[in-house]
Amino acid sequence: MGLDINFRAARKEDLPALVDMLANDPLGVTRETPLVPLDQRYLSAFLAIDSDPNNELVVVEHENKLVGMVQLTFIPYLTHTGSWRCLIEG
């Protein structure tokens, strides 16, 4: 039996769960602030990512719960005859 997961673009209403996820590890707990209401800098960062055509913030859902995320940043390069590359974070 396969794992039922869904990938989709992140939405603004996902932010509290995403920040909780970021804060839920030894590094994140020292640098993230998952308090409600969320620090407005998270919203500003989300809006900047969301409005940039070279960025995608993708969430992973399992049984209607967010279980992961990844940020994809597409970068033009001069190498390989002006190719594009993708930086994967998260």
Buried (B, 14 or more C-beta within 10 A) or exposed (E): EEEEEEEEEBEEEBBBBBBBBBBEEEEBEEEBEBEEEBEEEBEEEBEEBBEEEEBBBBBBBEEEEBEBBBBBBEEEEEEEEEEEEEEEEB
